Amino acid sequence: MKVLTRTEFGNPVLREEARKLTGQQIMSSKTQALVKNMRYTLISQKLGVGLAAPQVGEGVALSVIAIRPTAHRKNVEPFDLVIINPEITQSFGRRTQMWEGCLSAGKSGLFAKIPRYKKIELKYSDEQGKRHKKIFEGLRAHVIQHEVDHLYGVLFVDLVKDPKTYMTLKEYKKQIVTKRKTTK
């Protein structure tokens, strides 16, 4: 396994709609290696909670999600999911503003508040090509929406309603993460 090089804002692959994969393509050694390397990159580098194929220069409709407990998310249950050709088929309730960042925002990192649904229904294939239709809530739903957006060329910065919420990773850790730690 190897750590993949991430693409950053400005790279055209991040603005293109990702190509859907056939069952045969999903099972190909190329796609299977991509899934393994994306998961390895995400987990070993402790980068974030999700990584879409366009973020590593591959214009295919595939994302890897790996949510882990952290200093500011201590009570999060570990969660792993591979979504291929995902489609959000239903959303529930109103969207609420939540903090979000993106691994493609560069080394200094960028965060802002983004409106997302707290509950969604998703149709997708897993890395074995098996089709699923499931409901996801909370952080899982939030991350899935972000990753699905990547597959349609949408970046989180496109969804910011209040530009005053933008902050760098350094400021996010100082203001938001520190605040969460002291209020718990």
N, C-alpha and C positions, 0 to 999 in steps of 0.2 A: 504494500500500500504506500501511497505517496501523498504528500501535502500538495494540493492544487493551488495555482496562482489565481488570485481573485481579480476580477475586473472591477473597475471603479467608475463612478459617475462620469459620463462623457463617452464611454465606450459604446459604440452603436449597438452591440448585441443586447445591451440592457434595455433598449427602446424598441426592439423587434418582438413580434409575437412569436413565441416558441413553437416549434414544429411538434405536432402530436406524434407519438410512437405507436407502431403496430405491435401486436402481440409478439411477433417474431423479432422485432427490433428490441423490445423489452427484454427478451430472453437472450439476446446476443451477448457475446463476451464483452463487447465494447460498452454496452449499457450497464452490465453487471459490474464491470470494473469502475465505471463512472460513479455508480451508487456507492460502492465500497470506498472509493477515494474521497468522495464528497463527505461521507459520514466520518471518515478518518480525519479529514481536514477540519471539519466542524468540531469534533470532540477533542482531538489531540491539541488543537490550537486554542481551545476554549474561547472560540470567537463569538458565539452568540447562540441563538436557539434554532435557526433555520438557514438553509443555503439552497438557492435555486440554481439549476444548471447554467442559466445565462450569467450568473455571478462568477462562474469559473470558465466563461468563454464558450459554453456549449448551448446552442440555440434550440434545445429540446425541452419539452414540457415535463420536467421532472424536478422535484424538490425533496430535500432530506430535512427532517425536523428532529432535533435532539434537545429536548428541554431537560435541564439539570438544576438541582438546587444550587443557589449561590448565596453570597453574604446578604444580598438584599431580597432574595427569594428563597428563604430557608425552608419553607413548608411546601415547596413545589414537589410534586411526585414526578420522578423521572419518566419521560415519555419519548418514545421513538416512533417515527412514522416516515414511510416513503410514499410520496404521492406522485403518480404519473398520470398525465392527461386529466388533471383535476377540473371539476366544474362545481361551483357553488350553486346548488339548485334551489336553496331557500335560506332566507335570513329571518331572524325572529326579533321582534321588539325594535327599539330605537337604537341608533348608533350612539356610543358614548366616547368621549375623548380619552385616549390613553397614550402614555408615553411610548415612543417607538424610535428605534434607530435602524441603521442598515450597514451591513458589512462592506457594501460598495461605496460608502461615503468617504473612504480614505482612512489613513492611519489616525488622524486626529478624531475621527468619528463625529457623527452629527445626530442629534435627537430633536424631536418635536412632538407635540400632541397631535394625534391622528384620530378621526372618528372611525370606530369599528363596531360591528355587531358583536354582542356577547355570546350569541348562539347562532350556529349555521348548520346547514345540511350539506354534505359534500359527497359527490360521486367521484371515484378515482380508481385507478389500478394500482396494485402494490408491485414490488419488484419481481414478483413471480407471475405477473400478468393477470392476477385474480382481481375481478371488479368488486368494488365495495360501495355501499351507500350508508353513511353514518352521520350522526349528529355530534357536533363538538361544541364545547362551551368554554367560557373563560379564556385563560391564557392560550390554550390550545387553539380555540377559534380565532383569536387575535393573530397568532403566528401563521396559521393556515391562510388567512386572508392576505397577509403581507406576502407570503410565498406565492400564492396564486396570482397576485398582482404582477409579480416579477415575470411570470410566464406570459403576460399580455403586454409587456413593455411599460408597465406603470411602476413608478418609483414612489416611495412614501412621501417625498417632497412635493409630489403632484397633488397630494390630498390634504396638505396642511391648511387649516382654516384660519389660524391665527399665527402669522409669521413671528410674532413676539415670543412664541414658545421655543423657537430654535435655540439650541445650545450645543456646545461641543461635548464630547465624551467626558473631558476633564471637569467641566462645569456640571454636567449631569450627575457625575459621581459625587461631586462636592455638595450640590444642592438637593438633589432628589434622593439619591441612595442614602446619604447621611441622614436626611430627614426621616426616611423610612425606618432606619435602624433605631433612631432615638424615639420614635413614636410607638415602637412595639414593646 
